[in-house]
Amino acid sequence: METTHESSNQTLCSAQPAKPYAFSRKVFCEGMRDGVPIALGYFAVSFSLGIAARTAGFTPLQGFVASLLNNASAGEYAAFALIASGATYLEVAIIPLLPPPHHRLRRHR
């Protein structure tokens, strides 16, 4: 069964089976290379969050668990700053749930 698209002379044959995914070492290495700048950025963020956790009185294990359970580093940093300032548990629980300003200012269509 062949289907021809109106705007082009391209013929699509729907009887062809989809090609199975094959591992490509070249593509993998390119992806790893392209991911280095992102990894370095997150590495720097992890250091600043570790310093904030230590300042708030967390042990390394507690800081690791806090990072593991948090969805966003901004909320994690806010929680560490609140704990360091002596905020109540209620404040620490509510503040990271508030959306960041760039989400509030963004227009939804």
ABEGO torsion letter per residue (X at the ends): XBBBBAABABBBBAABBBBBBBBBAAAAAAAAAAAAAAAAAAAAAAAAAAAAAAAAGBBAAAAAAAAAABABAAAAAAAAAAAAAGBBAAAAAAAAABBBAAAAABBBX
